[in-house]
Amino acid sequence: MPLAPRLPTHRHWNTLNAYLRPLGDKQMEIDEFLNNWDVSREELAFICDCSLTTVNHWFSQGEHRRIPTDKHKQRLALAHHIWITIESEPEYLQTLRQMYHKQRRREEKE
């Protein structure tokens, strides 16, 4: 029998806000991101949820040049934040995440 959905408590909302607060509306310029991370243009497209053509236009010169949007810059900031955070994550949390993903894959196969 499925359980009824739970109503988030004040503590749930505070925790969610604590995770979201570090970024807020923070944005990261592409040059700053690339100074920190060695990623390909294909990987930039994945991170920014855009096409490779769009990313290539960011690096082009002249009339075809485009500038990353605020959405793209926010996604770069988010990727940077996640990657920096995961580097300092305790090993037990990494183990728990791996266990969770293994369990989820098992449930999906059933």
Secondary structure, 3 states (H helix, E strand, C coil): CCCCCCCCCHHHHHHHHHHHCCCCCCCCCHHHHHHHCCCCHHHHHHHHCCCHHHHHHHHCCHHHCCCCCHHHHHHHHHHHHHHHHHHCCCHHHHHHHHHHHHHHHHHHHC
